[in-house]
Amino acid sequence: MSETRLSSKGQITLPRDIREYLKVKLGDKLRFRITDNGQVTVETTQYHIGELYGLLRREEQNPVSVSAMDEAVRNRFKAPR
């Protein structure tokens, strides 16, 4: 069992064994949940690819096909003649 102390700013340091178990690193986000029986769980924030759909969409831009993206990359990185 690991313990940590709450700082005056409400912050905690995750003990090394917990960080290693969760496979978290600097900048990762964690999610805290209170279960129905009153326990608090901590989990890493991971998204399913379906949750990210449309995240970067801008109203003024039309969707681009994968083949169009491939063509743009080929054109951008052509060796000069």
PDB file with SEQRES, HELIX, SHEET and CRYST1 records, atoms N, CA, C and O in Angstrom:
SEQRES   1 A   81  MET SER GLU THR ARG LEU SER SER LYS GLY GLN ILE THR          
SEQRES   2 A   81  LEU PRO ARG ASP ILE ARG GLU TYR LEU LYS VAL LYS LEU          
SEQRES   3 A   81  GLY ASP LYS LEU ARG PHE ARG ILE THR ASP ASN GLY GLN          
SEQRES   4 A   81  VAL THR VAL GLU THR THR GLN TYR HIS ILE GLY GLU LEU          
SEQRES   5 A   81  TYR GLY LEU LEU ARG ARG GLU GLU GLN ASN PRO VAL SER          
SEQRES   6 A   81  VAL SER ALA MET ASP GLU ALA VAL ARG ASN ARG PHE LYS          
SEQRES   7 A   81  ALA PRO ARG                                                  
HELIX    1 AA1 ARG A   16  LEU A   22  1                                   7    
HELIX    2 AA2 ILE A   49  LEU A   52  5                                   4    
HELIX    3 AA3 VAL A   66  ARG A   76  1                                  11    
SHEET    1 AA1 2 LEU A  30  ILE A  34  0                                        
SHEET    2 AA1 2 VAL A  40  THR A  44 -1                                        
CRYST1    1.000    1.000    1.000  90.00  90.00  90.00 P 1           1          
ATOM      1  N   MET A   1       0.845  -1.168   0.000  1.00  0.00           N  
ATOM      2  CA  MET A   1       0.000   0.000   0.000  1.00  0.00           C  
ATOM      3  C   MET A   1       0.895   1.238   0.000  1.00  0.00           C  
ATOM      4  O   MET A   1       1.910   1.287   0.696  1.00  0.00           O  
ATOM      5  N   SER A   2       0.503   2.234  -0.790  1.00  0.00           N  
ATOM      6  CA  SER A   2       1.264   3.476  -0.876  1.00  0.00           C  
ATOM      7  C   SER A   2       0.484   4.604  -0.227  1.00  0.00           C  
ATOM      8  O   SER A   2      -0.747   4.604  -0.213  1.00  0.00           O  
ATOM      9  N   GLU A   3       1.223   5.564   0.309  1.00  0.00           N  
ATOM     10  CA  GLU A   3       0.599   6.737   0.917  1.00  0.00           C  
ATOM     11  C   GLU A   3       1.235   7.990   0.355  1.00  0.00           C  
ATOM     12  O   GLU A   3       2.372   7.968  -0.115  1.00  0.00           O  
ATOM     13  N   THR A   4       0.495   9.078   0.406  1.00  0.00           N  
ATOM     14  CA  THR A   4       1.018  10.383   0.025  1.00  0.00           C  
ATOM     15  C   THR A   4       0.333  11.425   0.892  1.00  0.00           C  
ATOM     16  O   THR A   4      -0.648  11.126   1.573  1.00  0.00           O  
ATOM     17  N   ARG A   5       0.842  12.630   0.868  1.00  0.00           N  
ATOM     18  CA  ARG A   5       0.305  13.692   1.715  1.00  0.00           C  
ATOM     19  C   ARG A   5      -0.273  14.799   0.834  1.00  0.00           C  
ATOM     20  O   ARG A   5       0.293  15.119  -0.212  1.00  0.00           O  
ATOM     21  N   LEU A   6      -1.366  15.367   1.239  1.00  0.00           N  
ATOM     22  CA  LEU A   6      -2.007  16.471   0.539  1.00  0.00           C  
ATOM     23  C   LEU A   6      -1.306  17.771   0.902  1.00  0.00           C  
ATOM     24  O   LEU A   6      -1.109  18.071   2.080  1.00  0.00           O  
ATOM     25  N   SER A   7      -0.923  18.555  -0.130  1.00  0.00           N  
ATOM     26  CA  SER A   7      -0.240  19.823   0.136  1.00  0.00           C  
ATOM     27  C   SER A   7      -1.261  20.911   0.470  1.00  0.00           C  
ATOM     28  O   SER A   7      -2.469  20.701   0.362  1.00  0.00           O  
ATOM     29  N   SER A   8      -0.756  22.072   0.877  1.00  0.00           N  
ATOM     30  CA  SER A   8      -1.641  23.199   1.208  1.00  0.00           C  
ATOM     31  C   SER A   8      -2.397  23.687  -0.023  1.00  0.00           C  
ATOM     32  O   SER A   8      -3.423  24.354   0.105  1.00  0.00           O  
ATOM     33  N   LYS A   9      -1.894  23.357  -1.224  1.00  0.00           N  
ATOM     34  CA  LYS A   9      -2.567  23.744  -2.468  1.00  0.00           C  
ATOM     35  C   LYS A   9      -3.511  22.649  -2.976  1.00  0.00           C  
ATOM     36  O   LYS A   9      -4.061  22.766  -4.070  1.00  0.00           O  
ATOM     37  N   GLY A  10      -3.696  21.602  -2.198  1.00  0.00           N  
ATOM     38  CA  GLY A  10      -4.579  20.512  -2.598  1.00  0.00           C  
ATOM     39  C   GLY A  10      -3.936  19.546  -3.576  1.00  0.00           C  
ATOM     40  O   GLY A  10      -4.638  18.793  -4.251  1.00  0.00           O  
ATOM     41  N   GLN A  11      -2.619  19.553  -3.664  1.00  0.00           N  
ATOM     42  CA  GLN A  11      -1.905  18.694  -4.603  1.00  0.00           C  
ATOM     43  C   GLN A  11      -1.349  17.459  -3.900  1.00  0.00           C  
ATOM     44  O   GLN A  11      -1.079  17.466  -2.699  1.00  0.00           O  
ATOM     45  N   ILE A  12      -1.187  16.398  -4.692  1.00  0.00           N  
ATOM     46  CA  ILE A  12      -0.556  15.181  -4.185  1.00  0.00           C  
ATOM     47  C   ILE A  12       0.546  14.761  -5.152  1.00  0.00           C  
ATOM     48  O   ILE A  12       0.524  15.121  -6.329  1.00  0.00           O  
ATOM     49  N   THR A  13       1.490  14.011  -4.652  1.00  0.00           N  
ATOM     50  CA  THR A  13       2.500  13.380  -5.489  1.00  0.00           C  
ATOM     51  C   THR A  13       2.176  11.904  -5.526  1.00  0.00           C  
ATOM     52  O   THR A  13       2.066  11.261  -4.483  1.00  0.00           O  
ATOM     53  N   LEU A  14       2.020  11.360  -6.732  1.00  0.00           N  
ATOM     54  CA  LEU A  14       1.748   9.930  -6.831  1.00  0.00           C  
ATOM     55  C   LEU A  14       3.027   9.163  -6.524  1.00  0.00           C  
ATOM     56  O   LEU A  14       4.074   9.448  -7.104  1.00  0.00           O  
ATOM     57  N   PRO A  15       2.953   8.211  -5.635  1.00  0.00           N  
ATOM     58  CA  PRO A  15       4.127   7.397  -5.346  1.00  0.00           C  
ATOM     59  C   PRO A  15       4.610   6.669  -6.604  1.00  0.00           C  
ATOM     60  O   PRO A  15       3.818   6.365  -7.496  1.00  0.00           O  
ATOM     61  N   ARG A  16       5.893   6.399  -6.665  1.00  0.00           N  
ATOM     62  CA  ARG A  16       6.509   5.790  -7.845  1.00  0.00           C  
ATOM     63  C   ARG A  16       5.814   4.504  -8.272  1.00  0.00           C  
ATOM     64  O   ARG A  16       5.554   4.308  -9.459  1.00  0.00           O  
ATOM     65  N   ASP A  17       5.509   3.625  -7.317  1.00  0.00           N  
ATOM     66  CA  ASP A  17       4.890   2.357  -7.706  1.00  0.00           C  
ATOM     67  C   ASP A  17       3.523   2.563  -8.361  1.00  0.00           C  
ATOM     68  O   ASP A  17       3.140   1.793  -9.242  1.00  0.00           O  
ATOM     69  N   ILE A  18       2.792   3.581  -7.944  1.00  0.00           N  
ATOM     70  CA  ILE A  18       1.488   3.884  -8.542  1.00  0.00           C  
ATOM     71  C   ILE A  18       1.681   4.462  -9.946  1.00  0.00           C  
ATOM     72  O   ILE A  18       0.965   4.086 -10.875  1.00  0.00           O  
ATOM     73  N   ARG A  19       2.645   5.376 -10.103  1.00  0.00           N  
ATOM     74  CA  ARG A  19       2.947   5.935 -11.436  1.00  0.00           C  
ATOM     75  C   ARG A  19       3.345   4.834 -12.406  1.00  0.00           C  
ATOM     76  O   ARG A  19       2.907   4.822 -13.557  1.00  0.00           O  
ATOM     77  N   GLU A  20       4.175   3.913 -11.938  1.00  0.00           N  
ATOM     78  CA  GLU A  20       4.616   2.821 -12.805  1.00  0.00           C  
ATOM     79  C   GLU A  20       3.448   1.897 -13.153  1.00  0.00           C  
ATOM     80  O   GLU A  20       3.331   1.450 -14.294  1.00  0.00           O  
ATOM     81  N   TYR A  21       2.600   1.616 -12.192  1.00  0.00           N  
ATOM     82  CA  TYR A  21       1.433   0.757 -12.437  1.00  0.00           C  
ATOM     83  C   TYR A  21       0.500   1.381 -13.463  1.00  0.00           C  
ATOM     84  O   TYR A  21       0.012   0.703 -14.368  1.00  0.00           O  
ATOM     85  N   LEU A  22       0.257   2.687 -13.315  1.00  0.00           N  
ATOM     86  CA  LEU A  22      -0.638   3.396 -14.247  1.00  0.00           C  
ATOM     87  C   LEU A  22       0.052   3.747 -15.559  1.00  0.00           C  
ATOM     88  O   LEU A  22      -0.605   4.144 -16.522  1.00  0.00           O  
ATOM     89  N   LYS A  23       1.387   3.601 -15.601  1.00  0.00           N  
ATOM     90  CA  LYS A  23       2.183   3.954 -16.782  1.00  0.00           C  
ATOM     91  C   LYS A  23       1.961   5.421 -17.169  1.00  0.00           C  
ATOM     92  O   LYS A  23       1.762   5.745 -18.340  1.00  0.00           O  
ATOM     93  N   VAL A  24       1.998   6.299 -16.162  1.00  0.00           N  
ATOM     94  CA  VAL A  24       1.816   7.723 -16.419  1.00  0.00           C  
ATOM     95  C   VAL A  24       3.150   8.443 -16.399  1.00  0.00           C  
ATOM     96  O   VAL A  24       4.105   8.020 -15.747  1.00  0.00           O  
ATOM     97  N   LYS A  25       3.184   9.544 -17.134  1.00  0.00           N  
ATOM     98  CA  LYS A  25       4.393  10.361 -17.195  1.00  0.00           C  
ATOM     99  C   LYS A  25       3.984  11.823 -17.119  1.00  0.00           C  
ATOM    100  O   LYS A  25       2.796  12.145 -17.122  1.00  0.00           O  
ATOM    101  N   LEU A  26       4.955  12.691 -17.051  1.00  0.00           N  
ATOM    102  CA  LEU A  26       4.724  14.118 -16.933  1.00  0.00           C  
ATOM    103  C   LEU A  26       3.747  14.607 -17.999  1.00  0.00           C  
ATOM    104  O   LEU A  26       3.934  14.337 -19.185  1.00  0.00           O  
ATOM    105  N   GLY A  27       2.729  15.309 -17.587  1.00  0.00           N  
ATOM    106  CA  GLY A  27       1.755  15.876 -18.518  1.00  0.00           C  
ATOM    107  C   GLY A  27       0.546  15.003 -18.779  1.00  0.00           C  
ATOM    108  O   GLY A  27      -0.439  15.480 -19.342  1.00  0.00           O  
ATOM    109  N   ASP A  28       0.590  13.728 -18.385  1.00  0.00           N  
ATOM    110  CA  ASP A  28      -0.565  12.851 -18.582  1.00  0.00           C  
ATOM    111  C   ASP A  28      -1.722  13.308 -17.693  1.00  0.00           C  
ATOM    112  O   ASP A  28      -1.518  13.896 -16.631  1.00  0.00           O  
ATOM    113  N   LYS A  29      -2.926  13.026 -18.150  1.00  0.00           N  
ATOM    114  CA  LYS A  29      -4.106  13.378 -17.362  1.00  0.00           C  
ATOM    115  C   LYS A  29      -4.620  12.146 -16.629  1.00  0.00           C  
ATOM    116  O   LYS A  29      -4.535  11.024 -17.127  1.00  0.00           O  
ATOM    117  N   LEU A  30      -5.153  12.381 -15.444  1.00  0.00           N  
ATOM    118  CA  LEU A  30      -5.748  11.321 -14.640  1.00  0.00           C  
ATOM    119  C   LEU A  30      -7.207  11.670 -14.386  1.00  0.00           C  
ATOM    120  O   LEU A  30      -7.583  12.840 -14.315  1.00  0.00           O  
ATOM    121  N   ARG A  31      -8.009  10.638 -14.252  1.00  0.00           N  
ATOM    122  CA  ARG A  31      -9.437  10.826 -13.979  1.00  0.00           C  
ATOM    123  C   ARG A  31      -9.743  10.228 -12.606  1.00  0.00           C  
ATOM    124  O   ARG A  31      -9.378   9.088 -12.319  1.00  0.00           O  
ATOM    125  N   PHE A  32     -10.409  11.003 -11.774  1.00  0.00           N  
ATOM    126  CA  PHE A  32     -10.833  10.546 -10.454  1.00  0.00           C  
ATOM    127  C   PHE A  32     -12.340  10.329 -10.484  1.00  0.00           C  
ATOM    128  O   PHE A  32     -13.083  11.170 -10.990  1.00  0.00           O  
ATOM    129  N   ARG A  33     -12.785   9.210  -9.946  1.00  0.00           N  
ATOM    130  CA  ARG A  33     -14.216   8.910  -9.888  1.00  0.00           C  
ATOM    131  C   ARG A  33     -14.591   8.464  -8.480  1.00  0.00           C  
ATOM    132  O   ARG A  33     -13.823   7.792  -7.792  1.00  0.00           O  
ATOM    133  N   ILE A  34     -15.765   8.847  -8.083  1.00  0.00           N  
ATOM    134  CA  ILE A  34     -16.317   8.359  -6.814  1.00  0.00           C  
ATOM    135  C   ILE A  34     -17.329   7.283  -7.174  1.00  0.00           C  
ATOM    136  O   ILE A  34     -18.304   7.545  -7.879  1.00  0.00           O  
ATOM    137  N   THR A  35     -17.090   6.068  -6.685  1.00  0.00           N  
ATOM    138  CA  THR A  35     -17.974   4.954  -7.003  1.00  0.00           C  
ATOM    139  C   THR A  35     -19.227   5.011  -6.136  1.00  0.00           C  
ATOM    140  O   THR A  35     -19.314   5.790  -5.187  1.00  0.00           O  
ATOM    141  N   ASP A  36     -20.192   4.170  -6.486  1.00  0.00           N  
ATOM    142  CA  ASP A  36     -21.455   4.135  -5.739  1.00  0.00           C  
ATOM    143  C   ASP A  36     -21.256   3.787  -4.276  1.00  0.00           C  
ATOM    144  O   ASP A  36     -22.044   4.206  -3.428  1.00  0.00           O  
ATOM    145  N   ASN A  37     -20.204   3.020  -3.964  1.00  0.00           N  
ATOM    146  CA  ASN A  37     -19.973   2.653  -2.561  1.00  0.00           C  
ATOM    147  C   ASN A  37     -19.043   3.632  -1.842  1.00  0.00           C  
ATOM    148  O   ASN A  37     -18.605   3.362  -0.724  1.00  0.00           O  
ATOM    149  N   GLY A  38     -18.737   4.780  -2.488  1.00  0.00           N  
ATOM    150  CA  GLY A  38     -17.960   5.825  -1.832  1.00  0.00           C  
ATOM    151  C   GLY A  38     -16.456   5.742  -2.003  1.00  0.00           C  
ATOM    152  O   GLY A  38     -15.735   6.584  -1.468  1.00  0.00           O  
ATOM    153  N   GLN A  39     -15.963   4.756  -2.730  1.00  0.00           N  
ATOM    154  CA  GLN A  39     -14.525   4.668  -2.977  1.00  0.00           C  
ATOM    155  C   GLN A  39     -14.142   5.615  -4.108  1.00  0.00           C  
ATOM    156  O   GLN A  39     -14.948   5.909  -4.991  1.00  0.00           O  
ATOM    157  N   VAL A  40     -12.906   6.085  -4.067  1.00  0.00           N  
ATOM    158  CA  VAL A  40     -12.381   6.946  -5.124  1.00  0.00           C  
ATOM    159  C   VAL A  40     -11.421   6.109  -5.960  1.00  0.00           C  
ATOM    160  O   VAL A  40     -10.516   5.466  -5.428  1.00  0.00           O  
ATOM    161  N   THR A  41     -11.630   6.124  -7.268  1.00  0.00           N  
ATOM    162  CA  THR A  41     -10.732   5.409  -8.170  1.00  0.00           C  
ATOM    163  C   THR A  41      -9.953   6.423  -9.002  1.00  0.00           C  
ATOM    164  O   THR A  41     -10.429   7.527  -9.267  1.00  0.00           O  
ATOM    165  N   VAL A  42      -8.746   6.027  -9.409  1.00  0.00           N  
ATOM    166  CA  VAL A  42      -7.890   6.870 -10.252  1.00  0.00           C  
ATOM    167  C   VAL A  42      -7.556   6.057 -11.486  1.00  0.00           C  
ATOM    168  O   VAL A  42      -7.155   4.897 -11.386  1.00  0.00           O  
ATOM    169  N   GLU A  43      -7.721   6.666 -12.650  1.00  0.00           N  
ATOM    170  CA  GLU A  43      -7.375   5.977 -13.889  1.00  0.00           C  
ATOM    171  C   GLU A  43      -6.767   6.967 -14.866  1.00  0.00           C  
ATOM    172  O   GLU A  43      -7.000   8.172 -14.777  1.00  0.00           O  
ATOM    173  N   THR A  44      -5.990   6.444 -15.794  1.00  0.00           N  
ATOM    174  CA  THR A  44      -5.419   7.313 -16.815  1.00  0.00           C  
ATOM    175  C   THR A  44      -6.519   7.678 -17.798  1.00  0.00           C  
ATOM    176  O   THR A  44      -7.457   6.909 -18.010  1.00  0.00           O  
ATOM    177  N   THR A  45      -6.399   8.844 -18.390  1.00  0.00           N  
ATOM    178  CA  THR A  45      -7.371   9.287 -19.374  1.00  0.00           C  
ATOM    179  C   THR A  45      -6.924   8.769 -20.723  1.00  0.00           C  
ATOM    180  O   THR A  45      -5.913   9.216 -21.266  1.00  0.00           O  
ATOM    181  N   GLN A  46      -7.667   7.839 -21.257  1.00  0.00           N  
ATOM    182  CA  GLN A  46      -7.397   7.302 -22.584  1.00  0.00           C  
ATOM    183  C   GLN A  46      -8.671   7.434 -23.394  1.00  0.00           C  
ATOM    184  O   GLN A  46      -9.773   7.214 -22.891  1.00  0.00           O  
ATOM    185  N   TYR A  47      -8.506   7.791 -24.640  1.00  0.00           N  
ATOM    186  CA  TYR A  47      -9.665   7.990 -25.493  1.00  0.00           C  
ATOM    187  C   TYR A  47      -9.730   6.909 -26.558  1.00  0.00           C  
ATOM    188  O   TYR A  47      -8.706   6.497 -27.104  1.00  0.00           O  
ATOM    189  N   HIS A  48     -10.924   6.461 -26.843  1.00  0.00           N  
ATOM    190  CA  HIS A  48     -11.155   5.587 -27.976  1.00  0.00           C  
ATOM    191  C   HIS A  48     -11.146   6.471 -29.212  1.00  0.00           C  
ATOM    192  O   HIS A  48     -11.605   7.612 -29.154  1.00  0.00           O  
ATOM    193  N   ILE A  49     -10.637   5.971 -30.320  1.00  0.00           N  
ATOM    194  CA  ILE A  49     -10.508   6.773 -31.526  1.00  0.00           C  
ATOM    195  C   ILE A  49     -11.851   7.389 -31.935  1.00  0.00           C  
ATOM    196  O   ILE A  49     -11.881   8.484 -32.497  1.00  0.00           O  
ATOM    197  N   GLY A  50     -12.929   6.712 -31.666  1.00  0.00           N  
ATOM    198  CA  GLY A  50     -14.258   7.229 -31.997  1.00  0.00           C  
ATOM    199  C   GLY A  50     -14.614   8.503 -31.234  1.00  0.00           C  
ATOM    200  O   GLY A  50     -15.399   9.318 -31.718  1.00  0.00           O  
ATOM    201  N   GLU A  51     -14.043   8.673 -30.050  1.00  0.00           N  
ATOM    202  CA  GLU A  51     -14.305   9.874 -29.266  1.00  0.00           C  
ATOM    203  C   GLU A  51     -13.612  11.097 -29.840  1.00  0.00           C  
ATOM    204  O   GLU A  51     -13.988  12.228 -29.531  1.00  0.00           O  
ATOM    205  N   LEU A  52     -12.599  10.879 -30.676  1.00  0.00           N  
ATOM    206  CA  LEU A  52     -11.820  11.981 -31.230  1.00  0.00           C  
ATOM    207  C   LEU A  52     -12.369  12.470 -32.566  1.00  0.00           C  
ATOM    208  O   LEU A  52     -11.922  13.496 -33.080  1.00  0.00           O  
ATOM    209  N   TYR A  53     -13.336  11.743 -33.135  1.00  0.00           N  
ATOM    210  CA  TYR A  53     -13.895  12.108 -34.432  1.00  0.00           C  
ATOM    211  C   TYR A  53     -14.436  13.540 -34.405  1.00  0.00           C  
ATOM    212  O   TYR A  53     -15.234  13.899 -33.539  1.00  0.00           O  
ATOM    213  N   GLY A  54     -13.993  14.341 -35.357  1.00  0.00           N  
ATOM    214  CA  GLY A  54     -14.476  15.705 -35.482  1.00  0.00           C  
ATOM    215  C   GLY A  54     -13.819  16.706 -34.552  1.00  0.00           C  
ATOM    216  O   GLY A  54     -14.177  17.884 -34.568  1.00  0.00           O  
ATOM    217  N   LEU A  55     -12.884  16.275 -33.757  1.00  0.00           N  
ATOM    218  CA  LEU A  55     -12.251  17.142 -32.775  1.00  0.00           C  
ATOM    219  C   LEU A  55     -11.558  18.340 -33.423  1.00  0.00           C  
ATOM    220  O   LEU A  55     -11.586  19.444 -32.880  1.00  0.00           O  
ATOM    221  N   LEU A  56     -10.945  18.125 -34.570  1.00  0.00           N  
ATOM    222  CA  LEU A  56     -10.192  19.194 -35.232  1.00  0.00           C  
ATOM    223  C   LEU A  56     -10.962  19.852 -36.373  1.00  0.00           C  
ATOM    224  O   LEU A  56     -10.418  20.705 -37.075  1.00  0.00           O  
ATOM    225  N   ARG A  57     -12.200  19.471 -36.561  1.00  0.00           N  
ATOM    226  CA  ARG A  57     -12.992  20.011 -37.659  1.00  0.00           C  
ATOM    227  C   ARG A  57     -13.263  21.493 -37.453  1.00  0.00           C  
ATOM    228  O   ARG A  57     -13.596  21.942 -36.357  1.00  0.00           O  
ATOM    229  N   ARG A  58     -13.106  22.245 -38.555  1.00  0.00           N  
ATOM    230  CA  ARG A  58     -13.432  23.666 -38.568  1.00  0.00           C  
ATOM    231  C   ARG A  58     -14.546  23.877 -39.573  1.00  0.00           C  
ATOM    232  O   ARG A  58     -14.530  23.290 -40.655  1.00  0.00           O  
ATOM    233  N   GLU A  59     -15.489  24.688 -39.233  1.00  0.00           N  
ATOM    234  CA  GLU A  59     -16.654  24.913 -40.087  1.00  0.00           C  
ATOM    235  C   GLU A  59     -16.273  25.386 -41.491  1.00  0.00           C  
ATOM    236  O   GLU A  59     -16.925  25.011 -42.465  1.00  0.00           O  
ATOM    237  N   GLU A  60     -15.221  26.207 -41.604  1.00  0.00           N  
ATOM    238  CA  GLU A  60     -14.853  26.775 -42.904  1.00  0.00           C  
ATOM    239  C   GLU A  60     -14.053  25.806 -43.775  1.00  0.00           C  
ATOM    240  O   GLU A  60     -13.717  26.142 -44.911  1.00  0.00           O  
ATOM    241  N   GLN A  61     -13.744  24.615 -43.270  1.00  0.00           N  
ATOM    242  CA  GLN A  61     -12.958  23.648 -44.035  1.00  0.00           C  
ATOM    243  C   GLN A  61     -13.808  22.459 -44.434  1.00  0.00           C  
ATOM    244  O   GLN A  61     -14.635  21.975 -43.661  1.00  0.00           O  
ATOM    245  N   ASN A  62     -13.588  21.998 -45.654  1.00  0.00           N  
ATOM    246  CA  ASN A  62     -14.261  20.794 -46.131  1.00  0.00           C  
ATOM    247  C   ASN A  62     -13.409  19.579 -45.798  1.00  0.00           C  
ATOM    248  O   ASN A  62     -12.185  19.686 -45.726  1.00  0.00           O  
ATOM    249  N   PRO A  63     -14.041  18.419 -45.593  1.00  0.00           N  
ATOM    250  CA  PRO A  63     -13.270  17.209 -45.313  1.00  0.00           C  
ATOM    251  C   PRO A  63     -12.337  16.888 -46.483  1.00  0.00           C  
ATOM    252  O   PRO A  63     -12.632  17.216 -47.632  1.00  0.00           O  
ATOM    253  N   VAL A  64     -11.212  16.245 -46.177  1.00  0.00           N  
ATOM    254  CA  VAL A  64     -10.230  15.865 -47.184  1.00  0.00           C  
ATOM    255  C   VAL A  64     -10.071  14.353 -47.134  1.00  0.00           C  
ATOM    256  O   VAL A  64      -9.974  13.765 -46.057  1.00  0.00           O  
ATOM    257  N   SER A  65     -10.045  13.733 -48.298  1.00  0.00           N  
ATOM    258  CA  SER A  65      -9.895  12.273 -48.354  1.00  0.00           C  
ATOM    259  C   SER A  65      -8.456  11.882 -48.034  1.00  0.00           C  
ATOM    260  O   SER A  65      -7.539  12.699 -48.115  1.00  0.00           O  
ATOM    261  N   VAL A  66      -8.284  10.630 -47.675  1.00  0.00           N  
ATOM    262  CA  VAL A  66      -6.948  10.121 -47.377  1.00  0.00           C  
ATOM    263  C   VAL A  66      -6.081  10.192 -48.630  1.00  0.00           C  
ATOM    264  O   VAL A  66      -4.905  10.544 -48.545  1.00  0.00           O  
ATOM    265  N   SER A  67      -6.642   9.866 -49.786  1.00  0.00           N  
ATOM    266  CA  SER A  67      -5.853   9.920 -51.021  1.00  0.00           C  
ATOM    267  C   SER A  67      -5.407  11.350 -51.325  1.00  0.00           C  
ATOM    268  O   SER A  67      -4.299  11.555 -51.821  1.00  0.00           O  
ATOM    269  N   ALA A  68      -6.251  12.339 -51.036  1.00  0.00           N  
ATOM    270  CA  ALA A  68      -5.864  13.740 -51.239  1.00  0.00           C  
ATOM    271  C   ALA A  68      -4.746  14.135 -50.272  1.00  0.00           C  
ATOM    272  O   ALA A  68      -3.843  14.885 -50.642  1.00  0.00           O  
ATOM    273  N   MET A  69      -4.804  13.636 -49.042  1.00  0.00           N  
ATOM    274  CA  MET A  69      -3.734  13.916 -48.083  1.00  0.00           C  
ATOM    275  C   MET A  69      -2.426  13.282 -48.539  1.00  0.00           C  
ATOM    276  O   MET A  69      -1.367  13.906 -48.462  1.00  0.00           O  
ATOM    277  N   ASP A  70      -2.501  12.025 -49.022  1.00  0.00           N  
ATOM    278  CA  ASP A  70      -1.299  11.344 -49.526  1.00  0.00           C  
ATOM    279  C   ASP A  70      -0.692  12.121 -50.686  1.00  0.00           C  
ATOM    280  O   ASP A  70       0.526  12.284 -50.754  1.00  0.00           O  
ATOM    281  N   GLU A  71      -1.523  12.597 -51.591  1.00  0.00           N  
ATOM    282  CA  GLU A  71      -1.044  13.372 -52.738  1.00  0.00           C  
ATOM    283  C   GLU A  71      -0.375  14.667 -52.288  1.00  0.00           C  
ATOM    284  O   GLU A  71       0.664  15.045 -52.830  1.00  0.00           O  
ATOM    285  N   ALA A  72      -0.956  15.350 -51.307  1.00  0.00           N  
ATOM    286  CA  ALA A  72      -0.371  16.590 -50.791  1.00  0.00           C  
ATOM    287  C   ALA A  72       0.997  16.332 -50.169  1.00  0.00           C  
ATOM    288  O   ALA A  72       1.919  17.131 -50.337  1.00  0.00           O  
ATOM    289  N   VAL A  73       1.129  15.228 -49.459  1.00  0.00           N  
ATOM    290  CA  VAL A  73       2.413  14.886 -48.846  1.00  0.00           C  
ATOM    291  C   VAL A  73       3.439  14.567 -49.931  1.00  0.00           C  
ATOM    292  O   VAL A  73       4.583  15.014 -49.857  1.00  0.00           O  
ATOM    293  N   ARG A  74       3.028  13.789 -50.945  1.00  0.00           N  
ATOM    294  CA  ARG A  74       3.946  13.465 -52.051  1.00  0.00           C  
ATOM    295  C   ARG A  74       4.421  14.747 -52.740  1.00  0.00           C  
ATOM    296  O   ARG A  74       5.608  14.889 -53.030  1.00  0.00           O  
ATOM    297  N   ASN A  75       3.515  15.665 -52.998  1.00  0.00           N  
ATOM    298  CA  ASN A  75       3.874  16.916 -53.677  1.00  0.00           C  
ATOM    299  C   ASN A  75       4.777  17.782 -52.807  1.00  0.00           C  
ATOM    300  O   ASN A  75       5.680  18.442 -53.322  1.00  0.00           O  
ATOM    301  N   ARG A  76       4.551  17.789 -51.524  1.00  0.00           N  
ATOM    302  CA  ARG A  76       5.318  18.638 -50.607  1.00  0.00           C  
ATOM    303  C   ARG A  76       6.752  18.169 -50.489  1.00  0.00           C  
ATOM    304  O   ARG A  76       7.667  18.981 -50.351  1.00  0.00           O  
ATOM    305  N   PHE A  77       6.953  16.864 -50.544  1.00  0.00           N  
ATOM    306  CA  PHE A  77       8.276  16.323 -50.292  1.00  0.00           C  
ATOM    307  C   PHE A  77       8.953  15.782 -51.548  1.00  0.00           C  
ATOM    308  O   PHE A  77       9.853  14.948 -51.449  1.00  0.00           O  
ATOM    309  N   LYS A  78       8.536  16.239 -52.719  1.00  0.00           N  
ATOM    310  CA  LYS A  78       9.210  15.837 -53.950  1.00  0.00           C  
ATOM    311  C   LYS A  78      10.603  16.420 -53.964  1.00  0.00           C  
ATOM    312  O   LYS A  78      10.817  17.561 -53.554  1.00  0.00           O  
ATOM    313  N   ALA A  79      11.534  15.643 -54.430  1.00  0.00           N  
ATOM    314  CA  ALA A  79      12.914  16.126 -54.546  1.00  0.00           C  
ATOM    315  C   ALA A  79      12.996  17.159 -55.662  1.00  0.00           C  
ATOM    316  O   ALA A  79      12.442  16.938 -56.739  1.00  0.00           O  
ATOM    317  N   PRO A  80      13.680  18.292 -55.431  1.00  0.00           N  
ATOM    318  CA  PRO A  80      13.804  19.297 -56.486  1.00  0.00           C  
ATOM    319  C   PRO A  80      14.631  18.744 -57.649  1.00  0.00           C  
ATOM    320  O   PRO A  80      15.571  17.973 -57.459  1.00  0.00           O  
ATOM    321  N   ARG A  81      14.252  19.159 -58.850  1.00  0.00           N  
ATOM    322  CA  ARG A  81      14.980  18.691 -60.047  1.00  0.00           C  
ATOM    323  C   ARG A  81      15.873  19.731 -60.584  1.00  0.00           C  
ATOM    324  O   ARG A  81      16.555  19.503 -61.584  1.00  0.00           O  
TER     325      ARG A  81                                                      
END                                                                             
